Amino acid sequence: MKDLRLHEGELNVMELLWSNKALAAKDISKIIKEYIGWEKNTTYTVIKRLIEKGAITREDPGFICRANVSKKKVQEIETKALLNKLYNGSVSQFITEYLVNQKLSSDDLAALEFAISKRMTK
């Protein structure tokens, strides 16, 4: 599961499952149709891929889908992949470049200072 990579469409389905714990595939399809415009077959194809990847499990009756991986885990995997791709895996290079190029509120800065000080005490 550590190499699990999800594309944007797959993440749309996962967001629904993370928010709702379990949904029937037909309900996922209805929601995705309303908000994204996908046809049922497209949604079912994405669900099938997610099952094959092990990201979700399917239960019968009713083709009930549940997330098999947490949002936090997917965020960790995707963040690591992004850092590797764009910053040679260097967290400090990413953070430094990001901070230099962004306007941060005092709340943002306080949260970052807190996170760094908390990390230093570990």
C-alpha positions as CSV (number, residue, x, y, z in Angstrom):
1,M,0.0,0.0,0.0
2,K,3.0,2.3,0.4
3,D,3.3,2.7,-3.4
4,L,-0.4,3.4,-3.9
5,R,-0.8,6.4,-6.3
6,L,-4.2,7.8,-7.1
7,H,-5.1,10.1,-10.0
8,E,-7.6,13.0,-9.6
9,G,-10.6,11.0,-10.6
10,E,-9.8,8.3,-8.2
11,L,-9.4,10.9,-5.4
12,N,-12.9,12.2,-6.2
13,V,-14.3,8.8,-5.4
14,M,-12.1,8.4,-2.3
15,E,-13.2,11.8,-0.9
16,L,-16.8,10.6,-1.0
17,L,-15.9,7.4,0.8
18,W,-13.7,9.2,3.4
19,S,-16.6,11.5,4.1
20,N,-19.3,8.9,4.2
21,K,-17.5,5.7,5.4
22,A,-19.5,3.5,3.0
23,L,-21.6,4.0,-0.1
24,A,-23.2,1.8,-2.7
25,A,-21.6,2.1,-6.1
26,K,-24.9,3.4,-7.5
27,D,-24.9,6.2,-5.0
28,I,-21.3,7.1,-5.7
29,S,-22.3,7.2,-9.4
30,K,-25.2,9.5,-8.7
31,I,-23.2,11.9,-6.7
32,I,-20.3,12.0,-9.1
33,K,-22.7,12.5,-12.0
34,E,-24.2,15.5,-10.2
35,Y,-21.0,17.2,-9.2
36,I,-18.5,16.2,-11.9
37,G,-20.7,15.0,-14.8
38,W,-19.3,11.5,-15.2
39,E,-21.5,8.8,-16.7
40,K,-22.2,5.7,-14.6
41,N,-19.8,3.5,-16.7
42,T,-16.9,6.0,-16.0
43,T,-17.6,5.9,-12.3
44,Y,-17.8,2.1,-12.2
45,T,-14.5,1.9,-14.1
46,V,-12.8,4.1,-11.5
47,I,-14.3,2.1,-8.7
48,K,-13.0,-1.1,-10.3
49,R,-9.5,0.3,-10.6
50,L,-9.6,1.4,-6.9
51,I,-10.7,-2.1,-5.9
52,E,-7.8,-3.6,-8.0
53,K,-5.3,-1.2,-6.4
54,G,-6.6,-2.2,-2.9
55,A,-7.7,1.4,-2.1
56,I,-11.3,0.3,-1.5
57,T,-13.2,-2.9,-0.7
58,R,-16.5,-4.0,-2.1
59,E,-19.2,-5.8,-0.1
60,D,-22.2,-7.6,-1.3
61,P,-25.2,-7.3,-1.4
62,G,-25.5,-3.8,-2.8
63,F,-21.9,-3.3,-4.1
64,I,-21.1,-1.3,-0.9
65,C,-17.8,0.4,-1.2
66,R,-15.5,1.4,1.8
67,A,-12.1,3.1,1.8
68,N,-9.4,0.6,2.6
69,V,-6.8,3.4,3.0
70,S,-7.0,6.6,5.1
71,K,-6.9,10.0,3.6
72,K,-3.8,10.8,5.8
73,K,-2.0,7.8,4.3
74,V,-2.8,8.9,0.7
75,Q,-1.7,12.5,1.6
76,E,1.6,11.1,2.9
77,I,2.2,9.0,-0.3
78,E,1.3,11.8,-2.6
79,T,3.4,14.4,-0.7
80,K,6.4,12.1,-0.8
81,A,6.0,11.5,-4.5
82,L,5.7,15.3,-5.2
83,L,8.7,16.1,-3.1
84,N,10.7,13.4,-4.9
85,K,9.6,14.6,-8.3
86,L,10.1,18.3,-7.8
87,Y,12.6,18.7,-5.0
88,N,14.7,15.5,-5.1
89,G,13.0,14.5,-1.9
90,S,14.2,17.5,0.0
91,V,11.6,18.8,2.5
92,S,13.8,21.7,3.5
93,Q,14.3,22.8,-0.1
94,F,10.5,22.7,-0.7
95,I,9.6,24.6,2.5
96,T,12.3,27.2,2.0
97,E,11.3,27.9,-1.6
98,Y,7.6,27.9,-0.6
99,L,8.1,30.3,2.3
100,V,10.2,32.7,0.2
101,N,7.5,32.9,-2.5
102,Q,4.3,33.0,-0.5
103,K,2.6,35.7,1.6
104,L,1.7,34.1,4.9
105,S,-0.6,35.4,7.5
106,S,0.6,35.8,11.1
107,D,-1.6,32.8,11.9
108,D,0.1,30.7,9.3
109,L,3.5,31.7,10.6
110,A,2.5,31.0,14.2
111,A,1.3,27.5,13.2
112,L,4.5,26.8,11.3
113,E,6.6,28.0,14.3
114,F,4.6,25.8,16.6
115,A,5.0,22.8,14.3
116,I,8.8,23.3,14.1
117,S,9.2,23.7,17.8
118,K,7.0,20.6,18.5
119,R,9.2,18.6,16.0
120,M,12.4,19.8,17.7
121,T,11.3,18.5,21.1
122,K,10.8,14.9,19.7
